[in-house]
Amino acid sequence: MYVPTLHASINVYFVAPLLPSFDTITAGDDFLGLELATLMRTLAENMPYQNEGSIFRAAWRWGMASLGRMQVMPDVFKVVKVSSGPRKQP
């Protein structure tokens, strides 16, 4: 964000603090505790901004954390679409 100062020759820039990356968040133990609805929303909201491999790995990791989750993985993989062609830019 650009913020002009009192002196026209001096410019001050404020940089937002860096947030953890999607891969860092999904690698954490807290990610494995997400409920299905929260996982689905998280994956869907991040699809335009993350590469397909990251989304797939996150879904796979969540599913492998519990044997019971394997039953819902077909629904999860309906959200996680991996294409064979080049990725469209948002």
C-alpha positions in Angstrom: 0.0 0.0 0.0 1.4 3.4 -1.0 1.2 6.2 1.5 2.5 9.6 0.5 4.4 11.6 3.1 4.5 15.3 3.7 7.6 15.6 1.5 6.8 14.9 -2.1 10.3 13.5 -2.7 9.9 10.7 0.0 7.6 7.8 -0.5 6.7 5.4 2.3 5.5 1.9 1.6 3.8 -0.4 4.1 4.2 -4.1 3.4 1.6 -6.5 4.7 3.0 -9.2 6.9 3.7 -12.5 5.1 1.0 -15.1 5.8 1.8 -18.8 5.8 1.6 -20.4 2.5 -1.2 -22.9 1.6 1.3 -25.7 1.5 2.6 -24.8 5.0 -0.9 -24.6 6.4 -2.0 -27.9 4.9 1.2 -29.6 6.1 0.3 -28.8 9.8 -1.5 -31.1 12.2 -4.4 -28.6 12.6 -5.3 -29.1 9.0 -5.9 -32.8 9.6 -8.5 -31.9 12.2 -10.8 -30.0 9.8 -14.3 -31.1 9.4 -15.4 -32.2 5.9 -17.4 -29.1 5.2 -14.4 -26.9 6.2 -12.0 -28.9 4.1 -14.3 -28.7 1.0 -14.7 -24.9 1.4 -10.9 -24.5 1.9 -10.1 -26.5 -1.2 -12.7 -24.8 -3.3 -11.7 -21.3 -2.2 -8.0 -22.0 -2.9 -8.4 -23.7 -6.3 -8.0 -20.5 -8.3 -4.8 -19.5 -6.4 -2.9 -22.8 -5.9 -1.5 -25.3 -8.3 -3.5 -28.4 -8.8 -0.8 -30.6 -7.2 -1.0 -28.6 -3.9 -4.7 -28.9 -3.8 -4.6 -32.7 -4.5 -1.8 -33.3 -1.9 -3.8 -31.4 0.7 -6.9 -33.5 0.0 -5.0 -36.7 -0.1 -3.2 -36.0 3.2 -6.5 -35.1 4.9 -8.1 -38.3 3.6 -5.2 -40.5 4.6 -5.3 -39.2 8.2 -8.2 -41.5 9.0 -9.5 -44.7 7.6 -13.1 -43.5 7.9 -12.4 -40.5 5.7 -11.8 -42.8 2.7 -15.5 -43.1 2.3 -15.9 -39.4 1.6 -12.9 -39.1 -0.7 -15.0 -39.5 -3.9 -16.9 -36.3 -2.8 -13.6 -34.5 -2.0 -12.2 -35.5 -5.4 -15.2 -34.0 -7.2 -13.9 -30.6 -5.9 -10.3 -31.4 -6.7 -10.0 -31.5 -10.4 -6.7 -32.3 -11.9 -6.4 -31.5 -15.6 -3.9 -32.8 -18.1 -3.7 -29.5 -20.0 -2.1 -26.1 -19.0 -3.6 -24.3 -16.1 -5.8 -21.2 -16.8 -4.5 -18.0 -15.2 -7.0 -16.3 -12.8 
